[in-house]
Amino acid sequence: MYFSSDEKANVIIGEAAMSLIEDSQEVNVELLMGELLSMSASEVDENRLEQLHQVRQWLMGFKTIGARNTEQASWLSKPLNADKMSTDSADDLHQKWMKTVWNSCIRYDNG
């Protein structure tokens, strides 16, 4: 089965989120990053290790809203429209992030 890199990233986020949920833990950026790090520690496949690293790098942008890296993540972002600036509030950003995590969990659960 072939997955594009963004689908693989979503699956990885879903795996980490499901692991936290199964352990009755809250799903947040800090815990997801910790789970991804734990997943990396036991991973032997170099490609998957690189994917885990890329997902952790992307998640780092969500640790604090003010510190968000505005650089696009190649595996998750869509091309920017140069004449549009983001006016998303912190609540909007949080909702988008939660939607991404939720969709990742659904993909993981159905995969």
C-alpha positions as CSV (number, residue, x, y, z in Angstrom):
1,M,0.0,0.0,0.0
2,Y,1.4,3.4,-1.0
3,F,1.0,6.4,1.3
4,S,2.1,10.0,0.4
5,S,4.4,11.7,2.9
6,D,1.5,13.8,4.4
7,E,-0.6,10.7,4.9
8,K,2.3,9.0,6.6
9,A,2.8,12.0,8.9
10,N,-0.9,12.0,9.7
11,V,-0.8,8.2,10.5
12,I,2.2,8.8,12.8
13,I,0.4,11.6,14.7
14,G,-2.6,9.3,14.9
15,E,-0.5,6.4,16.3
16,A,1.0,8.6,18.9
17,A,-2.5,10.1,19.8
18,M,-4.1,6.6,20.0
19,S,-1.3,5.4,22.3
20,L,-1.9,8.3,24.6
21,I,-5.7,7.7,24.6
22,E,-5.2,4.0,25.2
23,D,-3.1,5.0,28.3
24,S,-5.9,7.3,29.4
25,Q,-3.6,10.3,29.0
26,E,-4.5,13.8,27.7
27,V,-3.6,14.4,24.0
28,N,-1.6,17.6,23.8
29,V,1.5,18.8,22.0
30,E,3.9,18.0,24.9
31,L,2.6,14.5,25.4
32,L,2.5,13.8,21.6
33,M,6.1,14.9,21.3
34,G,7.1,12.7,24.2
35,E,5.2,9.7,22.6
36,L,6.9,10.4,19.3
37,L,10.3,10.4,21.0
38,S,9.4,7.1,22.7
39,M,8.4,5.7,19.4
40,S,11.7,6.8,17.9
41,A,13.7,5.1,20.6
42,S,12.4,1.7,19.6
43,E,12.3,2.3,15.9
44,V,14.9,0.6,13.6
45,D,13.7,1.6,10.2
46,E,15.7,4.7,9.1
47,N,12.9,6.1,6.9
48,R,10.4,5.9,9.7
49,L,12.9,7.5,12.1
50,E,13.2,10.4,9.6
51,Q,9.4,10.7,9.4
52,L,9.1,10.7,13.2
53,H,11.8,13.4,13.4
54,Q,9.9,15.5,10.8
55,V,6.6,15.2,12.6
56,R,8.3,16.2,15.9
57,Q,9.8,19.2,14.2
58,W,6.4,20.2,12.9
59,L,4.8,19.8,16.3
60,M,7.4,22.0,17.9
61,G,5.7,24.9,16.2
62,F,2.6,24.3,18.3
63,K,4.3,24.3,21.7
64,T,3.5,28.0,22.1
65,I,1.3,30.0,19.7
66,G,3.7,32.9,19.8
67,A,6.7,30.8,18.9
68,R,5.0,29.1,15.9
69,N,7.3,28.7,13.0
70,T,5.5,30.2,10.0
71,E,7.7,28.1,7.6
72,Q,5.6,25.6,5.7
73,A,6.0,21.9,6.6
74,S,6.4,20.2,3.2
75,W,4.4,17.2,4.2
76,L,1.4,19.0,5.7
77,S,1.0,22.5,4.3
78,K,-0.7,23.6,1.1
79,P,0.9,26.3,-1.1
80,L,0.5,29.8,0.4
81,N,-1.5,32.4,-1.4
82,A,1.1,35.3,-1.3
83,D,-1.6,38.0,-1.1
84,K,-3.4,36.5,1.9
85,M,-2.2,36.8,5.5
86,S,-3.4,34.5,8.2
87,T,-5.7,36.2,10.7
88,D,-6.4,33.1,12.7
89,S,-6.8,33.6,16.4
90,A,-5.1,31.3,18.9
91,D,-8.5,29.5,19.3
92,D,-8.7,29.0,15.5
93,L,-5.2,27.6,15.5
94,H,-6.0,25.3,18.3
95,Q,-9.2,24.1,16.6
96,K,-7.3,23.4,13.4
97,W,-4.6,21.5,15.3
98,M,-7.3,19.4,17.2
99,K,-9.0,18.7,13.8
100,T,-5.6,17.4,12.4
101,V,-5.1,15.2,15.5
102,W,-8.7,13.9,15.3
103,N,-8.4,13.1,11.6
104,S,-5.1,11.4,12.2
105,C,-6.7,9.2,14.9
106,I,-9.5,8.3,12.6
107,R,-7.0,7.3,9.8
108,Y,-5.0,5.3,12.3
109,D,-8.1,3.5,13.6
110,N,-9.3,2.7,10.1
111,G,-5.9,1.8,8.7
